[in-house]
Amino acid sequence: MISFFKLRLQALRNHIPPTAAAFFCSELSPGRWVRLVLFSFAGFLILSALVTIAIDPCMRYSVRLGPSLYIMDYETIPGVLRQKQYDSVVIGSSTSQNFNLKEFRTHLKLSPVKATASGCYWATGKLFFDLAREARGTELKTVVQSLEIPAFFRLPDEHKTELPDFLYKKPGILDCCYWWNYDLWNEYLKNIRRILFKTTSTWADYRNPDLMFAGDYRADQRKFGVERLRKEFRNNRFRPQDSVVREENFPISFRKNILDSVRGNPGIRFIFYFPPYSIFYLATAADTGLLRPALNARKAIAEQLLAYGNVELFDFQTDFDVITNPDCYKDLIHFIPAINDRMVRKMGNGENRIHSVAEMEKNNSAILDHLKTSPPEI
């Protein structure tokens, strides 16, 4: 048997270059073994780095061979903001991910991208804005940003999740944290498997730049309706918790993350809006002591933002046709994509726009009156 393998080895030597034969077919001495291991490891690192650069799962580079999949929001948004061509950016949390960017082009004459991530607090929104401002410069004309109640009283530097800081920095010559990042590839491949086998959305949906980061929302309408809402309510998902509201955080966070951007960029048009959380959320917020501070914050926001001529403010939290209809929701805050389209149309028509603090106070009173006269039941 040994002689057989020797013959095969000799035959192999006769068909490969002498240099290669000397390296691969010589005696495996300790020094050669070490070199072989080191060369193999270096080759693996180089190959894996080239694969990451070519596929570019987080859209970090301007040229990529892999598909542009708008799927990992916190990881992909920096690449989108740096690489795409746009004049506007939509900033917000998961309630903003349902937007179809085609509606903005049609009704607001904008060419936007989304910087929308699940649980996006104001500090994260400020980070997205700064990235867009740095990338587009004077080409950035408009910012559309949601004002979410759960973000009102967060610390001025608080993020919902730990951000991959290296992705928020510009690519360097040695982008090692990206090239050899197991967690990114694991999440990317896991999401691809989900797209292919476990979702009603298609591959084209996740590649569609108009639906970026929308996930399954626009495809699976079975996730919405009163039965789903009732189930999520009982599971305590997205219910305002009975905890201390840190009202002292609001003025600092609002100034640092929103007001300073408005004040420092008079040439940019800012469109802010309060999204239509369901009446069930507002009722629960009243029970847990969150609603009154939230309404006071809404008034303070109006007082400060409306002092600037580059601001438009819209209030959809008093759109009672929507917020009282349980068929529009999958839980207390997430609504059907048609509501996102409806909001853009109303923005284009100037509907639900707040022009004065008195109008905001009137809307706040309307919320309290509706909860008092028509308390919701689920």
Secondary structure, DSSP 8 states (H G I E B T S, - for coil): -HHHHHHHHHHHHTTS-HHHHHHHSS---HHHHHHHHHHHHHHHHHHHHHHHHHH-TT--SS--SS------HHHHHHHHHHHS--SEEEEESGGGTT--HHHHHHHT---EEEEE-TT--HHHHHHHHHHHHHHHGGG--EEEEE--GGGTTS-TT--SS---GGGGS---S--HHHHT-HHHHHHHHHHHHHHHHT-SS-HHHHH-GGGTT-TTTTT-GGG-SHHHHHHHHHTTTT---SS---TTHHHHHHIIIIIHHHHH-TTSEEEEEE----HHHHHHHHHHT-HHHHHHHHHHHHHHHTTSTTEEEEE-TT-HHHHT-GGGBSSSS-B-HHHHHHHHHHHHHTTTEE-SHHHHHHHHHHHHHHHHHS----
